[in-house]
Amino acid sequence: MSVKCIDVRKSHHKTKWLMPWGPNHCKKLKDFDEAVSRQIEANDIVFAVHIPLPSKEMSPWFQFMLFIMQLDIAFKMDNDLSE
């Protein structure tokens, strides 16, 4: 499972790793309702995954890993789009 990290830097294109766990872990969101209540925009949410898990070690079999991405999308009808 990925972790929803908050990235509120002004320049998102600069390199910075957002770690989902560990001593320098990122600020996390529980769900998208929390993001809406805290007024966090979609461009400030990063999905972070760190492989292998803390108690595991890397093996040659990791090259055969398959990832499935399932997205939960929040939608608002009254979103005004500018030209």
C-alpha positions in Angstrom: 0.0 0.0 0.0 1.3 3.5 -0.8 1.2 6.4 1.6 -0.3 9.7 0.8 2.5 12.3 1.6 2.0 16.0 1.6 4.5 18.0 -0.5 3.9 21.8 -0.1 7.2 23.0 -1.6 6.9 25.8 -4.1 9.0 24.0 -6.7 7.8 20.4 -7.0 10.3 19.7 -9.8 13.3 19.7 -7.6 14.6 16.3 -6.3 13.5 15.4 -2.8 12.6 11.9 -1.6 9.4 11.6 0.4 9.9 8.6 2.7 6.7 6.9 3.9 8.4 5.5 7.0 11.6 5.9 9.0 13.3 8.7 10.9 12.7 11.4 8.2 9.2 10.3 7.1 6.9 12.6 5.3 3.7 14.3 6.6 0.9 11.9 5.8 -2.8 12.1 4.9 -5.2 9.4 6.2 -7.7 10.0 3.3 -8.8 12.6 0.8 -11.5 14.0 3.2 -8.7 15.1 5.4 -7.0 16.8 2.4 -10.2 18.7 1.6 -10.8 19.8 5.2 -7.1 21.0 5.4 -7.4 22.7 2.0 -4.5 20.6 0.5 -4.6 20.6 -3.3 -4.1 17.6 -5.5 -0.8 18.9 -6.8 0.5 18.8 -3.2 -0.2 15.0 -2.7 2.5 12.5 -3.5 2.0 8.7 -3.4 5.1 7.2 -1.8 6.2 3.6 -1.6 9.5 2.3 -0.2 10.6 -1.2 -1.2 11.7 -3.4 0.5 9.8 -3.2 3.7 11.8 -2.5 6.9 12.1 -6.2 8.0 12.8 -7.6 4.4 15.8 -7.6 2.2 16.1 -7.1 -1.5 16.4 -10.2 -3.7 16.7 -10.8 -7.5 13.0 -11.7 -7.6 12.1 -8.0 -7.1 12.7 -7.5 -10.9 9.5 -9.5 -11.5 7.3 -7.5 -9.2 3.9 -6.4 -10.6 2.2 -3.3 -9.3 -1.5 -2.6 -9.5 -2.6 1.0 -9.0 -6.1 1.7 -7.8 -7.0 5.3 -7.4 -9.7 6.9 -5.2 -10.7 10.1 -6.9 -12.6 13.0 -5.2 -14.8 15.0 -7.5 -16.6 18.3 -7.0 -19.4 19.4 -9.4 -18.8 23.1 -8.7 -15.2 23.2 -9.8 -14.8 26.3 -12.0 -12.2 25.8 -14.8 -10.4 28.9 -16.1 -9.5 29.3 -19.7 
